[in-house]
Amino acid sequence: MVRTAKLLAVAVALVALVAVAQARPDKGEKTLTGTITCAKCDLGLEKKCATVIKVNEDGKDVVYYFDSKGDKANHKAICQKPTEGTVTGTVSEKDGKKVITVSSVKFK
């Protein structure tokens, strides 16, 4: 009986631990709000099309490039037609450019 109670207590503790771990948001995720557009067609920054979000940070325009998967999934909607929206993902830097690994995009 005591052994069963201990096993049950351990099982409940493990379930609670897993639930807390799944509920915790990713610390590295960031939400950006601004203009989702094409780095080539709208901004003239690149020689080929690339999906970016232009946000205003501390009074300056900052451009975040979408990762390749996010670029492919969203570029058709914004090329030649900049759209306000929100992008959530993990931000990093690659080749001197800010890159967001997109987890979600919401157009306004």
N, C-alpha and C positions, 0 to 999 in steps of 0.2 A: 504494500500500500504506500509506504513512504517512497519507495523507488519510483512508483508510478507518478506520484505527486511531483517529485523532482524532475522527471522527464517532461511532464506537462508544463512545469514552470519554465524549463529551458526552451521548449517549443514555443511558448507564448512570447518569451523574450526575443527569440529569433524572428518571429513574425513581426513583432513591433520594430525591430531593428531594420528589417527589409522595408517595411512601410515608410519609415522615416527617411531612409536613403533614397527611395524612389520619389518621395514628395519634395525633396530638397532641389531647388533649381540649380542649374549649372552656373557656377560662379563666373565663368568666363564669357557668358553670353551678354550681349549688349543690344539695345534697341536703338536704331537710328531712324529719325524722321526727317524727310526732305524730298528732293526731286530725284526720282529714279529715271535715268536717261541713258543715252549712248555716248560713250567717251569720244567716238569719232564724229558721228553725224551732228550731235548737238554741241559738244564742248570743244571739238577739234584737238583733243589731247593725244589721240592715237591714229595710226595709219590703217587699223582695221577695227571693226565694231567690237565694243566691249560694254557690258552692262555695268553701270555705276550708280551710286546714290551720292548726291551732292547735299551736304548738310552744312548748316551755319554753326560753327563752334567758336565762341569768344569773339564774335564779330568777323570771322574769316570763313570763307567757303572752303570746306574740306571734302575731298573726293575719296570714296571707298569703292574699290573694285569688287564685284561679285566673284566668288570662286567659280571654276569652270562649270560645275553642275548648276549652280544658281544662274549663271550667265545663259546657259542653253535653255533653261526652263522659263526664263522671263524676258529674254531679249526681244522676241517678236512683238510683245505687247508695248514696248517702249521705244523701239527704234523709229525715228522720225516723229515721235509723239511723246515728249517728256510728260511724266505723270507724277503727281504728289503721292507719297506713300510712306510706309514704315517697313523696315527690314530688321529682323532679329537674327543674330548669329554670333559667332566667335570671331573677334577681330585679331588680325596678326599683321605683320609687315613682311613684304616679299619684294626684293629688288627695288627698295626705296618707295614702294607704294603700299598704302593701307588696303588690306584685303579682308573681306568679310565672308566667312564660310556660312552661307545662308541656311537657316533652319525654317524661316517663314517670311513671306512677303505679303503685305496687304496694301492694295492700291486704294486710293480715296476716290 
